[in-house]
């Protein structure tokens, strides 16, 4: 009997776009935003889609997350073809499997940080006790244990974005979508957000897809896709930092 072990098959991509087309029509004007685009996004990585405003990167994020339907081609997320799901099934898929972080934070003014994070968990059917425990743990993970009872008006921009990330993280999603998460923040707070997103991918095994024209994110992503005019111009991977025998990274 051979002692050789068979190599494990590569895991399926978390997200896949096949020949995706998307256009927007305004009056008689038709603008082709995505044109026969093919793309695979691997699991447990922070993938950055970069490019100038209007290049189609936010539209790509929207179709990959199921927020917008494609005109042609297909999108597969965690093995499910999103175009085959009816509206109820698609909403259920997003609730159970995805988290979203937006540029504008999307927080409710009257709710505390803890209540913001608990809210989607109640929609998932979790008990109040489980929801409270998850919400506290997520806020602690993003460094807001001491701020969780405050409302958005009492928080800085960076803290608001960390609440938004905690809200997504508490759902324990397989897919996390971030649309320009640092563009409204200063350098220090932007750096904190970048580090948190990368840690979520590596520590939780979450597939994080981030759209941004912020150059600070490029060095921290596992993979960088550059877009222009609805097409991917380049696809490169960043090398992980080298750790020497003294534990120093370089």
Buried (B, 14 or more C-beta within 10 A) or exposed (E): EEEEEEEEEEEEBBBBBBEBBBBEEEEEEEEBBBBBBEBBBBBBBBBBBBBEEEBBBBBBBBBBBBBBEBBBBBBBBBEBEBBEBEEEEBEEBBBBBBBBBBBEBEBEEEBBBBBBBBBBBEEBEBEEEEBBBBBBBBBEBBBBEEBBEBBBEEBEBBBBBBBBBBBBBBBBBBBBBBBBBBEBBEEEBBBBBBEBBBBBBBEBEBBBBBBBBBEBBBEBBBBBBBBBEBBBEEEEEBEEEEEEEEEEEE
